[in-house]
Amino acid sequence: MTTTATDIPGYRPGVWELDPAHSEVSFVVRHMMISKVRGAFDIKRATLTAPENPLEATLTAQVDAASLTTKDAGRDEHLRSAEFFDVENHPAIDFVSTGVRIENGDFLVDGDLTIRGTTKPVTFDVDFGGFGSDPWGNYKAGATAKTVINREEFGLTWNAALETGGVLVGKDVTIELDLQGAHQA
């Protein structure tokens, strides 16, 4: 299946650079089997190369693992330690797309996600927010994306048993992206 730029109103082929001030990577994980913990990372860089056919687009992105915040300093330090992200040895989380497709009317971006030195395939469900020019003449695009990973597949295996049964940290982690990029060329 192919699609063209004319199929997506406002789409412009070229290179798009992420605007980190208007973008975020966040996550949600089950805590104590009864609630959820939310956190976020800073995006170091992301580049989308968009040809005439959007389904041939490629994306590379890198997140600063040390920027992790869950609004609890003690927990953040533990998550940065060797028991979780081991940011001293693995300072970045990387994503490289391997394909873009449309399935049941939804845009999906497949790619390789590398966390803590382990690379696994993932698929992000993408929702385009649209395109437009800012007051300074920059042409921008916005999108959100979401996927769920099993953290243990990436070597994030630390956990603690609870007296009431179950474990402290759930296996499934929902990753959510809020992205805004600027057209470069």
Secondary structure, 3 states (H helix, E strand, C coil): CCCCHHHCCCCCCEEEEECHHHCEEEEEEEECCCEEEEEEEEEEEEEEEECCCHHHCEEEEEEEEEEEECCCHHHHHHHHCCCCCCCCCCCEEEEEEEEEEEECCEEEEEEEEEECCEEEEEEEEEEEEEEEECCCCCEEEEEEEEEEEEHHHHCCCCCCECCCCCECEEEEEEEEEEEEEEECC
